[in-house]
C-alpha cells in the first residue's frame, strides 16, 4: 500500500486543508485589523493633538489681542507715563492698573503673569511668587527692550521661549506690546502649565507621553519639559505624516510619535503613544491568533489518537491478518472491534478464515486421496510387469526342458508374490526390498548361471528405513535386461544404501544401483535427465518411469534421481530420498 494513498494520509491532509487556511485567515485578519486599528487610533490621537495645538495657538492669539487692546485702548495704561512717577496721580493710576491685571490674570487661566513694564517700575498681576515673578520679568524685559533685532517700527512682538532657573520648569513664554517709548504691556506663560494641559489629554490610563520641544525650523532641538520621552527624538524632523514609528533599543517596544508645531511659537508639541496602548483592545484577538496554532495542534493530536484507536489500529490488524492468511497462516483471528463496523468486519474475517481453513483441509485431503489413487494405479502396473517378466523366464526354461529350473523358478516366484499379497503395503523396509531383489536375482541366476554377480552394501540400521515398495527392483531389472547385450563377461551389479546427515540437521537416504554393462545411450540419458524417457529395444521403460512418478508424487521436488554412466563402463542410478518427509509418504500411502 502506497503511503500517499493511505486513509491516514487522506484524513490528515483533509484536516490540514481545513485548519491551515483557517489559521492563515485568522493571522492575516489579525495583522490587517491591527494595522487598521493603529492607523485609525493614531488618526484620532493626531486630530486630538491638532485640536489642542490649535486651541493653544488660539489662546495665545487671544492673549496677544488682550495685550494689544490694553496697550491701545486702556486709558490708565495710556495715561500712566504722563504723570510723574512719585505723584499721587501716578500712584492712583498704578493702583487701578494693578487691580485690572490681578483680575485679568485669573480670567486667562493659562497666563502665569501679566504686567506693565518700564525701566523705573513694574506693575504685576501673577499666580506665582510675586517677588520671583517681578525679578524674572525685570531681567528678561531689559534684555527684550535692548535687543538689536527688535522689530523697528512694529509695536507687536511674537511669543518667545525664555529660560530662567528661577522659573518653575525653567522655560516660559514671553510676549509684550510696546505702549510708548520704554513702556510695555506683556504676559508670561509657563511651559509646564501648557504641558500640564497637554498631559491631561493623555493621562487617562497612562495612554502615552506628552512633552514640548524647542524647535529650529522643522527639527526638534531641545526638550522644554522635565520628563524624558521613552524614545530618543532629539533632532527628529517634523513631518506632515499622521505619525512616525520608533522603537526603543533597550526593550524593543514600538511607539507612535506625533509632532505638531505651533504657528505662533518656536516650539512643537509632542505625543508618544506605545503601540500596545493602541492595540490593547485587540489583545484578545492577538492572543487567539497566537495560541490558536497550539490549540489546533492539541486538537489534531487528540483527533489522531482517537482516529488511530478507532480506525487505523483496527485497519492495521485487519491488513496484517489478511497478509497472514495470504501466506497460508490460517489460524490467525482478529479481536472484536470497538466500533460496530469493525466488530462486523472482525467477525466476518474470522468466519471466512475458518471457512478457508476448512476448505483447504478438504482440498488437501482430496489431493491425498487423488495421489493415493495414482499410487495404487502405478503399483498395479508394477506387479503385472514383474509377473509378466517372470513368466517369460519360466517359458524360456520350459523351452529348454530345464524342469528343475522351472520348479525352482516357480517356487521363488510363488514366494515373491505370496509376500506381496501377504503384506498388502505400499511402503516396506529397505531390508524387505533387498529380499525381493534377492529373489529376483536368484531367478536371474537360474537364467544366466555364472554370468551375474550382485553385491549389496547396506548396514542393519539403514535396512530398517521405510521406502516405497519396488523402488530398487525396476532399476536392477533394467540393468540385467540391458547389461547382457553384446557381452560375454559377467555382469556385476552393486547396490549401496547409506544415510547422509546434512549440516542443517536433516537426513537423506542415498540409494545407488551401479552395473558394468553398456551404459545408457546419450539420447536415452538426456531423456531420463529431463524426465522424458525413451524406451530402449527390448524394454518398455514402464518400470523406471513408474518409480520416477511414484517418488515425485510422494516427495515432490525434495527427491533427487540422477542417471549417469560410469567412466569405465556401465550405468549408475542414484536416489536421494529425504528422511524428514517419511511421515508424509506414509500418509499418502
C-alpha positions in Angstrom: 0.0 0.0 0.0 1.5 3.3 -1.0 1.7 5.8 1.8 0.3 8.7 -0.1 -2.9 6.8 -0.7 -3.4 5.6 2.8 -6.5 6.5 4.8 -4.3 8.1 7.5 -2.7 10.4 4.9 -6.0 11.4 3.4 -7.6 12.2 6.8 -4.6 14.2 7.9 -4.3 16.1 4.6 -8.1 16.7 4.7 -7.9 18.0 8.3 -4.9 20.3 7.5 -6.6 21.6 4.3 -9.3 23.0 6.5 -7.3 24.1 9.5 -4.3 25.7 7.7 -6.4 28.1 5.6 -8.4 29.0 8.7 -5.3 29.7 10.7 -3.8 31.7 7.8 -7.0 33.7 7.5 -7.0 34.4 11.3 -3.4 35.6 11.2 -4.0 37.8 8.1 -7.2 39.2 9.7 -5.3 39.9 12.9 -2.5 41.8 11.2 -4.9 43.6 8.9 -7.1 44.6 11.9 -4.0 45.6 13.9 -2.9 47.9 11.1 -6.4 49.4 10.6 -6.8 50.0 14.3 -3.3 51.5 14.6 -4.0 53.9 11.8 -7.5 54.9 12.9 -6.5 55.3 16.6 -3.4 57.2 15.5 -5.5 59.5 13.4 -7.8 60.1 16.3 -4.9 61.0 18.5 -3.5 63.2 15.8 -6.8 65.0 15.5 -6.9 65.4 19.2 -3.3 66.8 19.2 -4.2 69.1 16.3 -7.2 70.4 18.2 -5.0 71.0 21.3 -2.3 72.8 19.3 -5.0 74.9 17.5 -6.6 75.7 20.8 -3.3 76.7 22.4 -2.5 78.9 19.5 -5.9 80.5 19.7 -5.4 81.2 23.4 -2.0 82.8 22.6 -3.7 84.9 19.9 -6.4 85.8 22.4 -3.8 86.9 25.0 -2.0 88.8 22.3 -5.2 90.6 21.4 -5.8 91.3 25.1 -2.3 92.9 25.4 -2.9 94.9 22.2 -6.2 96.2 23.4 -4.7 97.1 26.8 -1.9 98.9 25.1 -4.1 100.8 22.8 -7.5 101.2 24.4 -6.9 101.2 28.2 -6.9 104.8 29.4 -5.0 104.2 32.6 -2.2 102.4 30.7 -2.1 105.2 28.2 -2.0 108.0 30.8 0.4 106.3 33.3 3.6 107.7 31.9 2.1 111.2 31.6 2.3 111.5 35.4 5.4 111.9 37.5 6.4 108.6 39.0 6.1 109.7 42.6 3.0 111.8 42.1 -0.4 110.9 43.5 -2.0 110.6 40.1 0.6 108.1 39.1 0.0 106.1 42.2 -3.8 106.1 41.7 -3.4 105.1 38.1 -1.0 102.3 39.1 -3.5 101.0 41.6 -6.2 100.9 39.0 -3.9 99.1 36.6 -2.8 96.6 39.2 -6.4 95.8 40.0 -7.2 95.1 36.4 -4.1 92.9 36.0 -4.9 90.8 39.0 -8.4 90.4 37.7 -7.3 89.5 34.2 -4.7 87.0 35.3 -7.5 85.0 36.8 -9.6 85.3 33.7 -6.9 83.9 31.4 -6.1 80.7 33.3 -3.2 79.9 31.1 -1.4 83.1 32.0 1.0 83.0 34.9 1.8 86.7 35.0 0.6 89.9 33.2 2.4 93.1 33.6 3.1 96.7 32.7 6.8 97.4 32.5 9.0 100.4 32.2 12.6 100.8 33.4 11.5 102.6 36.6 8.6 100.5 37.7 6.7 97.2 37.1 3.0 96.7 37.7 2.3 93.0 38.0 -0.5 90.5 38.4 0.7 86.9 38.9 -0.3 83.4 40.1 3.3 82.7 41.2 5.5 84.2 43.9 5.3 88.0 43.4 8.9 88.8 44.0 10.3 86.0 41.8 7.9 86.8 39.1 8.8 90.5 39.3 12.6 89.7 39.2 12.2 87.4 36.2 10.2 89.9 34.3 12.6 92.7 35.1 15.6 90.6 33.9 14.1 89.5 30.6 12.3 92.7 29.7 15.6 94.5 29.9 17.0 92.0 27.5 14.0 92.3 25.3 14.0 96.1 25.1 17.6 96.3 24.2 17.8 93.5 21.6 19.4 94.6 18.4 16.9 92.5 16.4 13.9 94.4 17.6 11.1 94.9 15.2 11.8 98.5 14.4 8.7 100.5 13.9 6.5 97.5 14.9 4.8 97.5 18.2 3.7 93.9 18.0 6.1 91.2 19.2 6.0 87.4 18.8 6.0 85.0 21.7 9.5 84.0 22.7 10.7 80.9 24.6 12.8 82.0 27.5 15.0 80.2 30.0 15.4 81.1 33.7 16.3 78.8 36.6 14.1 80.8 38.9 11.0 79.9 36.9 9.3 76.6 37.8 10.1 74.3 34.9 12.8 76.8 33.8 11.2 77.6 30.5 8.4 80.1 29.8 6.8 82.1 27.0 7.1 85.9 27.0 5.3 88.4 24.8 5.0 92.2 25.2 3.4 95.1 23.3 5.1 98.5 23.4 2.7 101.2 24.6 5.1 104.1 24.4 8.8 104.7 24.5 10.1 102.5 27.2 6.7 101.2 28.4 5.4 97.7 27.6 2.4 95.6 28.3 3.2 91.9 28.5 2.4 88.4 29.7 4.2 85.3 30.9 3.1 81.8 30.3 4.9 78.9 32.0 5.8 76.0 29.7 5.0 73.5 32.4 1.4 74.9 32.6 1.0 74.4 28.9 2.5 70.9 29.1 0.2 70.1 32.0 -2.8 70.9 29.8 -1.3 68.7 27.1 -0.6 65.9 29.5 -4.1 66.0 30.8 -5.3 64.9 27.4 -3.2 61.7 27.5 -3.1 60.7 31.2 -6.3 58.6 31.1 -4.9 55.2 31.9 -1.4 56.3 31.0 -2.1 56.4 27.3 1.3 57.8 26.5 3.9 60.5 26.9 3.4 64.2 26.2 6.1 66.9 26.0 7.1 70.2 24.4 10.2 70.7 22.3 12.0 73.8 21.3 12.3 73.6 17.5 14.6 75.1 14.9 12.7 75.3 11.7 11.2 71.8 11.2 13.6 70.0 13.6 13.3 69.3 17.3 16.2 71.0 19.1 15.7 70.9 22.9 13.3 69.4 25.3 11.4 72.1 27.3 9.7 69.7 29.8 11.3 67.7 32.6 10.2 64.1 31.8 12.3 62.4 29.1 10.5 60.7 26.3 10.6 56.8 26.1 12.4 57.0 22.8 15.1 59.4 21.5 13.6 62.1 19.3 16.1 64.9 19.5 16.9 66.1 16.0 13.8 64.4 14.7 12.2 66.1 11.7 8.7 67.3 11.9 6.6 66.0 9.0 3.0 66.1 7.9 2.6 62.4 8.4 0.0 61.3 10.8 2.6 59.5 12.9 6.1 58.2 12.8 7.1 54.8 14.3 10.2 54.4 16.6 11.4 51.5 18.6 13.1 51.6 22.0 16.5 50.0 21.5 16.6 48.7 25.1 13.4 46.8 25.3 12.3 46.7 21.7 9.0 48.4 22.4 7.4 50.2 19.5 6.0 53.7 19.8 4.0 56.0 17.6 5.4 59.6 17.7 3.3 62.6 16.7 4.9 66.1 16.5 2.9 69.3 15.8 4.5 72.7 15.6 2.9 75.9 16.9 2.3 78.6 14.4 3.0 81.3 17.0 5.9 80.0 19.0 9.1 78.2 18.0 8.2 75.1 19.8 6.4 71.8 19.0 4.0 69.7 20.9 4.9 66.0 21.1 2.8 63.0 21.9 4.3 59.5 22.1 1.9 56.5 22.4 3.0 52.9 22.9 1.8 50.7 20.2 0.4 48.3 22.9 -1.9 51.0 24.1 -3.3 51.3 20.6 -3.9 47.6 20.3 -5.0 46.8 23.8 -8.5 46.3 22.6 -7.1 43.7 20.2 -5.2 41.7 22.8 -7.8 39.0 23.0 -7.8 38.6 19.2 -4.0 38.7 19.1 -3.8 36.0 21.8 -6.3 33.9 19.9 -4.2 34.3 16.8 -1.0 33.4 18.6 -2.4 30.5 20.7 -4.7 29.1 18.0 -1.9 27.0 16.4 -1.2 25.4 19.8 -4.8 24.6 20.3 -5.1 23.3 16.8 -2.1 21.1 17.3 -3.6 19.7 20.5 -7.0 19.1 18.8 -5.2 17.5 15.9 -3.2 15.2 18.2 -6.3 14.2 20.2 -8.1 13.7 16.9 -5.4 11.5 15.5 -5.2 9.5 18.8 -8.9 8.8 18.6 -8.8 8.0 14.9 -5.8 5.7 15.4 -7.6 3.7 18.2 -10.9 3.5 16.4 -9.8 3.3 12.7 -6.1 3.0 12.0 -5.3 0.3 14.5 -8.2 -2.0 13.6 -7.4 -1.5 9.9 -3.7 -2.4 10.5 -4.8 -5.5 12.4 -7.2 -6.4 9.5 -4.4 -5.9 6.9 -1.9 -7.9 9.0 -4.4 -10.7 9.3 -5.1 -10.7 5.6 -1.4 -10.9 4.9 -1.0 -13.9 7.2 -3.9 -15.6 5.5 -2.3 -14.9 2.1 0.9 -16.6 3.4 -1.1 -19.7 4.5 -1.4 -19.0 8.2 -5.0 -19.9 8.7 -5.1 -19.9 12.5 -5.0 -16.1 12.7 -8.1 -14.5 14.3 -9.0 -10.8 14.9 -10.1 -9.3 18.2 -13.6 -7.9 18.4 -13.6 -4.2 17.3 -14.7 -1.3 19.5 -17.0 0.0 16.8 -20.0 -1.6 15.1 -18.3 -1.5 11.7 -15.1 -3.1 12.8 -16.9 -5.6 15.0 -18.8 -6.8 11.9 -15.5 -6.8 9.8 -13.7 -8.8 12.5 -16.4 -11.4 12.9 -16.8 -11.8 9.2 -13.0 -12.1 8.8 -12.8 -14.8 11.5 -15.6 -16.7 9.9 -14.0 -16.5 6.4 -10.6 -17.6 7.9 -12.3 -20.6 9.5 -14.1 -21.5 6.2 -10.8 -21.1 4.3 -9.1 -23.4 6.7 -11.8 -26.0 6.5 -11.9 -25.7 2.7 -8.1 -26.0 2.5 -8.2 -29.1 4.7 -10.8 -30.7 2.5 -8.8 -29.9 -0.6 -5.7 -31.3 0.9 -7.5 -34.5 1.9 -8.9 -34.7 -1.6 -5.4 -34.3 -3.0 -4.2 -37.1 -0.8 -6.9 -39.3 -2.0 -6.1 -38.5 -5.6 -2.4 -39.2 -5.0 -3.3 -42.4 -3.3 -5.3 -43.4 -6.3 -2.4 -42.6 -8.6 0.0 -44.7 -6.4 -2.4 -47.6 -6.4 -2.5 -47.4 -10.2 1.2 -47.3 -10.6 1.7 -50.1 -8.1 -0.8 -52.1 -10.0 1.3 -51.5 -13.1 4.5 -52.8 -11.5 3.2 -56.0 -10.1 1.9 -57.3 -13.5 5.0 -56.1 -15.2 7.3 -58.1 -12.9 4.9 -61.0 -13.2 5.0 -61.0 -17.0 8.8 -60.9 -17.0 8.9 -63.8 -14.6 6.5 -65.9 -16.7 8.7 -65.1 -19.7 11.7 -66.6 -17.9 9.7 -69.7 -17.0 8.7 -70.1 -20.6 12.3 -69.9 -21.8 13.3 -72.5 -19.2 10.5 -74.8 -20.2 11.5 -74.4 -23.8 15.0 -75.7 -22.8 13.3 -78.6 -21.0 15.0 -77.5 -17.8 12.3 -78.8 -15.5 14.3 -78.4 -12.3 15.0 -74.8 -13.0 11.3 -74.3 -13.8 10.4 -75.8 -10.5 12.9 -73.6 -8.6 11.7 -70.6 -10.6 8.1 -71.3 -9.9 8.8 -71.7 -6.2 10.8 -68.4 -6.0 8.1 -66.6 -8.0 5.4 -68.0 -5.7 7.3 -66.9 -2.6 7.8 -63.4 -4.2 4.1 -62.8 -5.0 3.0 -64.6 -1.8 5.0 -62.0 0.2 3.5 -59.1 -1.9 -0.1 -60.3 -1.3 0.6 -61.1 2.3 2.0 -57.7 3.3 -0.5 -55.6 1.2 1.5 -52.5 1.8 2.7 -49.6 -0.4 5.8 -48.9 1.8 8.2 -51.6 3.0 11.5 -51.5 4.7 14.7 -51.3 2.7 15.6 -54.8 4.0 12.3 -56.2 2.6 13.0 -54.5 -0.7 16.5 -56.1 -0.8 15.0 -59.5 0.0 12.7 -59.1 -3.0 15.7 -58.2 -5.1 17.5 -61.3 -3.8 14.6 -63.5 -5.0 14.7 -61.7 -8.4 18.5 -62.2 -8.7 18.1 -65.9 -7.8 15.6 -66.2 -10.6 18.1 -64.4 -13.0 20.9 -66.7 -11.8 18.9 -69.6 -13.0 18.6 -68.0 -16.4 22.2 -66.8 -16.6 24.3 -69.2 -14.5 27.8 -67.9 -13.7 27.2 -64.7 -15.6 25.6 -62.5 -12.9 27.1 -61.1 -9.7 25.1 -58.9 -7.3 26.6 -57.2 -4.3 24.6 -55.4 -1.6 26.1 -52.8 0.8 23.7 -51.8 3.5 24.0 -52.0 7.3 21.3 -53.2 9.6 20.2 -49.7 10.7 19.7 -48.5 7.1 17.7 -51.6 6.3 15.0 -50.5 8.8 14.2 -47.3 6.9 10.8 -47.5 5.1 10.7 -46.8 1.3 8.0 -47.2 -1.3 7.7 -50.8 -2.5 9.6 -51.9 -5.6 11.8 -48.8 -5.6 15.1 -50.5 -6.5 13.9 -53.7 -8.2 13.0 -52.0 -11.5 16.5 -50.5 -11.8 18.1 -53.9 -11.1 15.8 -55.4 -13.7 16.7 -52.7 -16.2 20.5 -53.3 -15.6 20.1 -57.0 -16.3 18.0 -56.5 -19.4 20.4 -54.1 -21.0 23.6 -55.2 -19.3 23.9 -58.6 -21.2 23.7 -57.1 -24.6 26.7 -57.9 -26.8 28.9 -59.1 -23.9 30.4 -62.3 -22.7 31.9 -61.4 -19.4 29.9 -61.5 -16.1 27.6 -58.6 -15.2 28.3 -57.0 -11.9 25.5 -55.2 -10.1 26.3 -53.2 -7.0 23.6 -51.9 -4.7 24.5 -49.5 -1.9 22.5 -47.8 0.7 23.7 -45.4 3.4 22.3 -42.5 5.4 23.7 -38.9 5.0 23.4 -36.1 7.6 23.2 -32.5 6.2 24.7 -29.5 8.0 21.2 -28.2 8.6 20.3 -31.3 10.7 18.2 -33.1 8.1 18.9 -36.7 6.9 18.9 -38.2 3.4 18.8 -41.8 2.3 21.2 -42.4 -0.6 20.5 -45.5 -2.8 22.7 -46.4 -5.7 22.4 -49.1 -8.3 25.6 -49.5 -10.4 26.4 -52.0 -13.2 29.3 -52.6 -15.5 27.1 -53.0 -18.6 27.0 -51.0 -21.7 25.5 -47.9 -20.0 22.8 -45.5 -21.3 22.9 -44.2 -24.8 23.3 -40.5 -24.9 19.8 -39.7 -26.2 18.3 -42.0 -23.5 20.4 -40.5 -20.8 19.4 -37.0 -21.9 15.7 -38.0 -21.9 16.0 -39.5 -18.4 17.5 -36.3 -17.0 14.7 -34.3 -18.5 12.1 -37.0 -17.3 11.3 -37.8 -20.9 12.3 -41.5 -21.1 12.6 -43.1 -24.5 12.1 -46.9 -24.4 15.1 -48.9 -25.4 15.0 -52.0 -27.5 13.7 -54.9 -25.5 12.2 -52.7 -22.8 9.1 -50.5 -22.5 10.7 -48.4 -19.7 7.5 -48.7 -17.7 9.2 -49.8 -14.5 11.7 -46.9 -14.4 9.2 -44.2 -15.2 6.8 -45.8 -12.7 9.4 -45.4 -9.9 10.1 -41.8 -11.0 6.4 -40.9 -11.0 5.8 -42.5 -7.6 8.7 -40.8 -5.9 7.7 -37.5 -7.4 4.2 -37.9 -6.0 5.4 -38.9 -2.6 8.3 -36.5 -2.1 7.8 -33.7 -4.7 10.9 -31.7 -5.6 12.6 -32.9 -2.4 13.6 -36.3 -4.0 16.5 -36.5 -6.4 17.0 -39.2 -9.1 20.3 -38.9 -11.0 21.0 -41.1 -14.1 24.6 -41.3 -15.3 27.2 -43.5 -17.0 30.2 -44.9 -15.2 33.5 -43.8 -16.6 34.9 -47.3 -17.2 31.7 -48.9 -18.4 28.1 -49.3 -17.2 25.2 -47.3 -15.8 24.6 -45.7 -12.5 21.3 -44.6 -10.8 21.4 -42.6 -7.6 18.3 -41.9 -5.5 18.3 -39.3 -2.7 15.2 -39.6 -0.5 14.7 -37.0 2.3 14.0 -38.9 5.5 12.2 -35.9 7.2 9.3 -36.5 4.7 8.9 -40.1 5.5 5.8 -39.3 7.6 4.2 -37.6 4.6 5.0 -40.6 2.4 3.3 -42.9 5.0 0.2 -40.6 5.0 0.0 -40.7 1.2 0.4 -44.5 1.2 
